[in-house]
Amino acid sequence: AIRPITTLPLDVHLMIERPDQYIPAFAKAGADIITVHQEACRHLHRTIQLIKDNGVKAGVVLNPATPVSSIEEILSNVDMVLIMTVNPGFGGQSFIHEVLPKIEKLHTLRKEHRYSFEIEIDGGVNVDTAKLCTDRGADVLVAGSAVYNKEDRAAAITAIRQATLD
């Protein structure tokens, strides 16, 4: 397990079917937050509660074609909503700009209802797309290829952070 060698938050995104079977193991391994795909959960409320019962923060994932309305009933129960801005499965895909209104919608719902969940974005995040997300209310950005495909990864991270401020 990686938990003994870092104090960084461990954000576990379960891109699997029947995630309930694996939640206790990931919690035991030291996950700080576990996010599950709405489509992979037979009973989403029950899955979110299982995550919390294991002492871990709970999140739900929206794929690009999944509407925000499909998770509105559980927003008061989650700590994070992860919006996929590419179709899940492999890295290096292009950012799907049509997903941007979902960020705004979640940001608005969070303000209107005083929810406390964070909005996380994953997929195609780079210096060109980061600000598009943070300007619409995103709190957390996951940058895979834009960081790991660079020789100087620290500089890549700094550039993305700076892009959100410009």
N, C-alpha and C positions, 0 to 999 in steps of 0.2 A: 504494500500500500504506500501511497505517496504522502499521506497525512503526517507521518513522523518527521518528514524532512522539509515541511513548509508550513508557514502560517498564513499563506495566501488562501483566499476562499476557494473551495472546490465546488465548482458549478457543474453538476452532472446532467447532461441532456440525454435522456433515454430515447433513442430513435429505434424502438423495438416494439414488437407486439407483446401483449400481456405484461406490461411493466410491473404490475403488482407483485409478480413472482420474484422480482429482482430488487425491489425497493429495500427490504431489510438488509441485504448484503451490501448495497451501496451506502446505506446509512452507517452500517457497522464499519465500513472502510474509511469513513470520515467525511462523507459528503456534507457540505454546508447547505446546499440547495439542490433539489432534484426537480427537473422539469420533464413533463410527459406530454405526448401528443394527444390532443383531444380525441382524435380519430382512433387511437389505439386503446382507449379506455372504455370498457363496457359501461361502467358506472363512474363517471369522472369525479363526482362528489366523494365517493368512497375511496378512490385512489388518492385524491388530495388529502383526505383525512388519514389514510394509511401513512403517507409521507410524514405528516405532522406527528402522528402517534409514534413514529420512529425518531422523533427529536430533530427533524430536519425541516428547513423552509421548503415550501412547495410552490411549484410553478407549472404553468400550462403553456403549450406551444401552439401557435397558429401557423399553419402552412400558408403559402401564398394564396391559394384558392379558398381557404377556410374563412368564413366571415366572422367578424367580431361578435355578432349576435349569437353565435353558437356557444360562447362562453360567458355571456353577460350574467347568467345566474350564479356563477361561482366566483366572480371578481372580488367579492368581499372576503373570500376564503383564501386567496392566493397571495403569495409574497412577490411573485414575478409573472409577467406575461412575456414570453419570448416570441417575437415575430420573425418568421423565416422570410428573408428577402431573396431567397433562391429556393428552388425545389430541393428538398433534403436528399442527401445520398453521396455527394462527392464534391470536392473543392474546386475552386477556380471558375465558378460560374459567374455570369453577369448579374448584377443587381437588378431586381425587378421593380422598376419605379412605380408601377401601378399599386404596390403595397403601401406606399407612403401615406395615403389617407387613413389606413388602419392605425398608424401611429397617432395621428391627430385624434381619431375617434377614441382610442384608449386614453389618451391624455385628457380629453374632454370628460369622459366618464369618470376618470379618477378624480378630477377636480370637482365635478358636480356632486359626486357621492362621498367625497372625502375618503376614498380608498387609499391604501398605503402601498400597493404593489409597485414594483419597478418595471419599467419597460425596457426590454433587452432586444437588440437587433442582431441577427446572425445571417450572414450570406452576402458576399460581394461588398463588404465594408472595406473602404480604402480612403485615401485622401480626398477623392472626388465625391464620395457618397456619405461620409461621416456626418458632415454638417447638415445635409438634407434630413438626416435622422434626428440629430439633437435639436435642430430648430423646430421639429414637430413634437418634441416631448420625450424622446428616447433618453434613458439614463445610462444604459450599459451597451457597449458595442463589442461584438466579437469579430475580430479581424484575423482570419486564418491565412489564406494565401498572400494577402497584402503584407503580412509580416514574415511568414515562414519562407516565402520565395525570395526574400531579400538577404543579401550577405550581411548587412548591418541591421539586425532586427531591432535593436534599441532605437536607432535612428528612424526606422519605419514607424515604430510606436509613437515616438515624439512627433513625427510629421502628421500622423493621424490625429493625435491630441491637439496639435496646433491648428489643424484644419477646422476643428470644431469651434475654435475661438475666433477665427478670422471673419 
